[in-house]
Amino acid sequence: MKSSHSSYFLPYQQAWLDDESDFKIWEKTRRGGMTYVQSYEDVRDAVAGKWDVWFSSADETAAREYIRYCEQWAKLFKEAARAFNESIFSEQGKAITVFTITFKSGKRIVALTSNPNKFRSKGGKVVLDEFAHHEDQDAMWAAAEPVTTWGFPLRIISTHNGKNCKFYKLIADARKGKINASVHRTDIYEAVEQGLVTKILQASGKLPAGVSASASEIEAWLEEKRSRVGARVWKQEYLAEAEDEAGSFMSYEFIERCMRSDILKEDLNALQNPFVIGMDIGRRRDLTVIWLAEIVERRRYTRNIITLERTPFRTQYLELARLLKHPRFGRACIDATGIGNQLAEDAVREFGAYRIEAVTFTLATKGSMADGLYNAMEDAEFLIPADGKLGDVIREDFHSVRTEQSDKGNRRFVSEENSERGESHADYFWAAALCNRAARANTTGNASAYTEEDFDYAFNLFET
């Protein structure tokens, strides 16, 4: 049954209501109104006499908030609940709080704190709120899922809490088709784009009804949220991404030490010093990223990042050539692995091997570049942008890089890839590493200033 209040809910909330799948999972941002809209669905179903609803959240305050939402919707439906009660009792030495609303239809909504035993011997619709934060997800799943055996719906709504948990595994299984479930995903950016900030500012009295938040108000709101939490919290609680810190080549804390606001420059003519370029090349599956950094004394300041997705090689080359012709250009390192070989070779031919290095990715070169970037960032000599969504993308891209041992005992670099969402496959990281490599040579931008050693170094690299 479609909602009759579509003008009230935001689009992502309405999409959840309109999805009539038996099993729905929602990986979500914090405080985006997901539990709120779920309470509407549950009251709607109970009022219609469909089924009892069994709701469980991670703590008592969440259960209490949910039941208050249900009271609000009952009034909207002009449905006087026959009884509302709260009971607290002890089971195996642990206090359990249960809230119940019984409707005229005879159906109940029962909200309780996280306790798997309370789901046994029950039947009806099941809603598991903040499931990733339940004390024992496996036990809760084992107790709650059979409640739906006779065709009752199942709803799971949660922010993430790492990858080694039932919530993350259920989503992974659903996306692989191993279980039949409809997965919704709403991060803070999507929620904001669909009107969340406007609703929040109106509710707090900072905006009058009927007035939408401006772009500057939205960005200020997002920046305030980002500045209050660390990267791991921002990722899981707001970006709807599960995080596993173990094995990352660069920790969030390490990356953030080198992040700076307002260092990007759109006008390259405003640069006072030479710049270097790193280019990681992709065509179909990965992005092509051109990373440009200005050399100011010993530091490399990121000034421009150009992302090309599914772009013909000819167009990629023209974009690169535009930068290489700039009078401030000093040196570039270009990914010459596989599909990048021709583009890199053309750049060397047109602009000279003393200024362009074609880099073939091997275990040795990747290790050298990764370590070089790490060392430069450790000394705060390679600075990256922290601005807005681009800063988030770069932070996650760098953090996705992990090291592992090959069968022969060699170190190799791998990265987590999420092609379903169009995310980078560490393309930003490798573009930055190539850029940092380019900075190791003379970067005056004047070919005559290069030493004979510089020429030999560049030519030898190209020939090998």
C-alpha positions in Angstrom: 0.0 0.0 0.0 1.5 3.3 -1.1 1.8 6.1 1.5 -0.8 8.9 1.4 1.7 11.3 3.0 4.3 11.4 0.2 4.5 15.2 0.4 5.6 15.0 4.1 8.4 12.5 3.7 11.7 13.1 2.0 12.3 11.1 -1.2 14.5 8.5 0.4 12.0 7.9 3.2 9.2 7.7 0.6 11.2 5.1 -1.4 11.5 3.0 1.7 7.7 3.1 2.3 6.9 2.4 -1.3 9.1 -0.7 -1.3 6.8 -3.6 -0.4 9.5 -6.3 -0.2 9.1 -8.9 2.5 12.7 -8.3 3.7 14.2 -4.8 3.6 17.6 -3.7 4.9 18.6 -0.1 5.3 22.2 1.0 5.8 21.9 4.6 6.9 23.3 7.8 8.2 22.6 8.9 11.7 19.5 10.9 12.5 18.2 10.8 8.9 14.6 10.0 10.0 14.8 6.3 9.2 13.3 5.0 12.5 10.8 7.8 12.2 9.4 6.6 8.8 9.6 3.0 9.9 7.3 3.8 12.8 4.8 5.3 10.3 4.9 2.1 8.3 4.4 0.0 11.4 1.4 2.1 12.7 -0.1 2.0 9.2 0.1 -1.8 9.2 -1.3 -2.2 12.7 -4.2 0.2 12.1 -5.1 -1.8 9.0 -5.1 -5.0 11.1 -2.3 -6.7 9.2 -0.1 -8.0 11.9 1.5 -7.5 15.3 4.8 -5.6 15.1 7.8 -6.6 17.2 10.4 -3.9 17.4 13.8 -4.1 19.1 16.6 -1.5 19.3 20.0 -1.5 21.0 18.9 0.4 24.1 15.9 1.6 26.1 16.0 5.2 25.0 15.7 4.2 21.3 12.8 1.9 22.1 11.1 4.7 24.0 11.7 7.2 21.2 10.2 4.8 18.6 7.1 4.2 20.7 6.6 8.0 21.0 6.8 8.2 17.2 4.1 5.5 17.0 1.9 7.5 19.4 2.2 10.5 17.1 1.2 8.5 14.0 -1.7 6.9 15.8 -3.1 10.4 16.4 -2.5 11.2 12.7 -4.6 8.2 11.7 -7.2 9.3 14.3 -6.7 5.9 15.9 -7.1 5.9 19.7 -4.9 3.2 21.1 -6.9 1.0 23.4 -4.0 0.7 25.8 -0.6 2.0 26.2 1.6 0.5 28.8 5.2 0.2 29.9 6.5 -2.7 31.9 9.9 -3.4 33.4 10.8 -6.9 34.6 13.9 -8.9 35.1 15.1 -11.9 33.2 18.2 -13.8 34.3 19.2 -10.8 36.4 18.9 -8.2 33.6 16.2 -5.6 33.5 14.1 -5.6 30.3 11.8 -2.7 29.4 8.8 -3.4 27.1 6.5 -0.8 25.6 3.1 -1.8 24.1 0.4 -0.1 22.1 -2.8 -2.1 21.3 -4.9 -0.7 18.5 -8.7 -1.0 17.8 -7.8 -3.5 15.2 -6.5 -5.8 17.9 -3.0 -5.6 16.6 -0.1 -4.5 18.8 3.2 -2.7 18.4 5.6 -4.0 21.0 8.9 -2.2 21.5 11.6 -3.7 23.6 15.3 -3.5 24.3 17.8 -5.8 22.8 17.1 -9.3 24.2 16.9 -12.3 21.9 14.8 -14.4 24.3 11.9 -12.1 24.1 11.4 -12.9 20.4 10.9 -16.6 20.9 7.4 -18.0 20.6 6.3 -14.9 18.8 4.8 -14.3 15.4 4.5 -11.1 13.4 6.4 -8.3 11.7 10.0 -7.9 13.0 11.9 -4.6 13.0 15.5 -4.6 14.2 16.7 -1.0 14.7 20.4 -0.2 14.9 21.0 -3.9 14.5 24.8 -3.5 14.1 24.9 -2.2 17.6 23.0 -5.0 19.4 25.0 -6.9 22.0 24.7 -10.3 20.3 23.6 -9.9 16.7 23.9 -13.6 15.9 21.7 -14.6 18.8 19.2 -11.8 18.0 19.0 -13.0 14.3 18.5 -16.6 15.3 15.7 -15.6 17.6 14.0 -12.9 15.5 14.1 -14.3 11.9 11.8 -17.3 12.7 9.2 -14.9 14.0 8.5 -14.0 10.3 8.0 -17.7 9.2 4.3 -17.4 8.3 4.9 -14.6 5.8 5.4 -11.7 8.1 7.7 -8.8 7.0 11.3 -8.3 8.2 13.0 -4.9 8.5 16.6 -4.2 9.5 17.8 -0.6 9.9 21.2 0.4 11.1 24.3 2.4 10.9 27.5 0.4 10.5 29.7 -1.0 13.2 32.6 -2.5 11.5 32.7 -5.5 9.0 32.9 -8.4 11.4 29.3 -8.4 12.3 26.0 -9.9 11.2 24.6 -6.6 9.8 27.5 -6.2 7.4 27.4 -9.9 6.3 23.6 -9.7 5.6 24.1 -6.7 3.3 27.0 -8.4 1.5 24.9 -11.6 1.1 21.9 -9.6 -0.2 24.1 -7.8 -2.8 25.5 -11.1 -4.0 22.1 -12.6 -4.3 22.7 -15.2 -1.6 19.6 -14.0 0.3 16.4 -12.4 -1.1 16.4 -8.9 0.5 15.9 -5.3 -0.8 18.9 -3.1 0.3 18.5 0.6 0.7 21.5 2.9 1.4 21.3 6.5 2.4 24.4 8.5 3.4 24.4 12.0 4.8 25.1 13.6 1.4 22.1 11.9 -0.3 19.9 12.8 2.7 21.1 16.4 2.5 20.6 16.6 -1.2 17.0 15.4 -0.7 16.2 18.1 1.9 17.4 16.9 5.3 19.1 20.1 6.3 16.1 22.2 5.3 13.9 20.1 7.5 16.4 20.3 10.4 16.8 24.1 10.2 13.0 24.5 9.9 12.4 22.3 13.0 14.9 24.3 15.0 13.4 27.6 14.0 16.4 28.7 12.0 14.5 28.7 8.7 10.8 29.7 8.2 8.4 27.1 6.7 8.5 27.0 2.9 12.1 28.3 2.7 14.9 25.9 1.6 18.4 25.9 3.0 21.0 27.6 0.8 24.1 26.0 -0.5 26.2 27.9 2.0 24.0 26.9 4.9 24.1 23.2 3.8 27.9 23.2 3.5 28.3 25.0 6.9 26.0 22.4 8.5 28.0 19.5 7.0 31.4 21.1 7.9 30.2 21.5 11.5 29.3 17.8 11.6 32.6 16.7 10.1 34.6 18.9 12.4 33.1 17.4 15.5 33.9 13.7 14.8 36.9 11.8 13.6 37.1 10.1 10.2 36.1 6.7 11.4 32.9 8.1 13.1 32.1 10.2 10.1 32.5 7.2 7.8 30.3 4.8 9.7 27.8 7.1 11.3 27.2 9.5 8.5 28.6 8.0 5.2 27.0 4.6 5.8 30.3 2.8 5.3 31.6 -0.1 7.4 35.1 0.5 8.5 37.9 -1.9 9.4 41.1 -0.1 10.5 43.2 -3.3 10.7 45.7 -3.6 7.9 45.4 -0.1 6.4 48.6 1.2 5.0 47.6 4.7 6.3 45.4 5.2 9.3 42.8 8.0 9.3 44.8 9.9 11.9 47.9 9.7 9.7 46.0 10.9 6.6 44.3 13.8 8.4 47.5 15.2 9.7 48.3 16.2 6.1 44.9 17.5 5.1 44.5 21.2 4.7 41.5 23.4 3.7 41.6 25.9 0.9 44.8 24.7 -0.8 43.2 24.0 -4.2 43.7 26.6 -6.9 41.5 26.7 -10.0 43.7 29.2 -11.8 47.2 27.7 -12.4 48.5 31.1 -13.6 48.2 32.3 -10.0 50.9 29.8 -8.9 54.2 31.3 -7.9 56.3 28.1 -8.0 56.7 25.1 -10.4 54.3 22.2 -10.2 54.6 18.5 -10.7 52.0 16.0 -11.9 51.1 12.4 -11.2 48.6 10.6 -13.5 47.0 7.3 -12.7 45.3 6.0 -15.9 42.0 4.1 -16.2 39.5 3.6 -19.0 36.6 1.3 -18.3 36.8 0.0 -14.7 38.9 2.6 -12.9 39.1 6.4 -12.9 41.9 8.4 -14.5 43.2 10.9 -11.9 45.6 13.7 -12.6 47.1 15.1 -9.4 48.9 18.4 -9.5 51.1 19.8 -6.7 53.0 23.1 -6.4 56.5 22.8 -4.9 57.0 25.4 -2.2 60.4 24.9 -0.6 60.3 21.3 0.6 56.5 20.9 0.6 54.2 19.7 -2.1 50.8 21.5 -2.0 48.0 19.9 -3.9 46.6 22.5 -6.2 44.4 20.7 -8.6 42.9 17.2 -9.0 41.3 16.3 -12.2 39.1 13.2 -12.3 38.2 11.6 -15.7 35.7 8.8 -15.7 35.0 6.7 -18.8 36.9 9.2 -20.9 38.4 8.4 -24.3 42.2 8.2 -24.3 42.5 11.1 -26.8 40.5 13.4 -24.5 42.6 12.3 -21.6 45.8 13.1 -23.5 44.5 16.5 -24.5 43.7 17.3 -20.9 47.2 16.2 -19.8 48.9 18.1 -22.6 47.2 21.3 -21.6 48.9 21.1 -18.2 52.2 20.0 -19.6 52.4 23.1 -21.8 52.0 25.4 -18.8 55.1 27.6 -18.1 55.1 26.5 -14.5 55.1 22.8 -15.3 58.2 21.0 -14.0 57.9 17.2 -14.2 55.3 14.4 -14.5 55.2 10.7 -13.7 52.6 8.8 -15.7 51.2 5.3 -15.2 52.4 3.3 -18.2 51.0 0.0 -17.0 48.8 -1.8 -19.6 46.3 0.6 -21.1 48.4 3.6 -20.0 51.4 2.7 -22.0 50.4 4.4 -25.2 49.4 7.6 -23.5 52.6 7.8 -21.5 54.7 7.0 -24.6 53.0 9.8 -26.5 53.7 12.3 -23.7 57.3 11.3 -23.5 57.7 11.7 -27.3 56.0 15.2 -27.3 57.4 16.7 -24.1 60.7 14.8 -23.6 61.9 12.0 -21.4 63.7 14.5 -19.1 60.4 15.9 -18.0 58.0 12.9 -18.4 58.6 9.6 -16.7 56.6 6.6 -17.9 56.2 4.4 -14.8 55.3 0.7 -15.1 53.7 -0.6 -12.0 55.5 -3.5 -10.5 55.8 -4.8 -6.9 59.0 -2.8 -6.6 57.8 0.5 -8.1 54.5 0.4 -6.2 56.4 -0.3 -3.0 58.8 2.5 -3.6 56.1 5.0 -4.5 53.9 4.1 -1.6 56.7 4.3 0.8 57.8 7.6 -0.7 54.4 9.1 -0.3 54.1 7.8 3.2 57.4 9.3 4.2 56.5 12.6 2.7 53.2 12.7 4.5 54.8 11.6 7.7 57.0 14.7 7.5 54.0 16.8 6.4 55.7 17.5 3.1 52.9 16.3 0.9 49.6 18.2 1.7 46.2 17.1 0.5 42.8 18.8 0.4 40.3 18.5 3.2 37.5 20.4 1.4 34.0 19.1 1.3 33.1 15.8 -0.4 36.4 15.7 -2.3 38.3 15.6 1.0 36.1 12.7 2.1 36.7 10.8 -1.2 40.5 11.2 -0.9 40.6 10.2 2.8 38.7 7.0 2.0 40.7 6.3 -1.1 44.0 6.6 0.7 42.7 4.6 3.7 41.5 1.8 1.3 45.1 0.8 0.5 46.3 -2.2 2.4 49.4 -4.3 2.4 49.6 -8.1 2.3 52.2 -10.8 1.6 52.2 -12.6 -1.7 52.7 -16.4 -1.9 56.5 -15.7 -2.4 56.6 -13.6 0.7 56.8 -10.2 -1.2 54.9 -7.2 0.0 52.1 -6.1 -2.3 49.5 -3.3 -2.1 45.8 -4.0 -2.5 42.8 -1.8 -2.1 39.2 -2.3 -1.4 37.0 -1.7 -4.4 33.4 -0.9 -4.6 32.6 -0.8 -8.3 28.8 -0.9 -7.5 29.0 2.7 -6.2 31.5 4.0 -8.7 34.2 4.5 -6.1 37.9 4.8 -6.9 40.1 1.8 -6.8 42.9 3.7 -5.0 43.3 5.8 -8.1 43.7 9.0 -6.0 46.4 7.3 -3.9 48.4 6.2 -6.8 48.1 9.5 -8.6 49.4 11.3 -5.5 52.2 8.7 -5.2 53.2 9.4 -8.8 53.0 13.1 -8.2 55.3 12.8 -5.2 57.7 10.7 -7.3 57.8 13.5 -9.9 58.8 15.9 -7.2 62.1 14.1 -6.5 63.7 15.6 -9.6 64.5 19.2 -10.4 61.2 21.1 -10.7 62.2 24.5 -11.9 60.2 24.2 -15.0 63.3 25.1 -17.0 64.8 22.2 -19.0 68.2 23.9 -19.2 68.4 23.8 -15.4 68.4 20.0 -15.3 71.7 18.3 -14.6 73.2 15.6 -16.7 72.4 13.2 -13.9 68.7 14.1 -14.2 68.7 13.5 -17.9 70.4 10.0 -17.5 68.0 9.1 -14.7 64.9 10.0 -16.8 66.1 8.3 -20.0 67.2 5.1 -18.2 63.8 4.8 -16.5 62.0 5.2 -19.8 64.2 2.8 -21.7 63.8 0.1 -19.0 
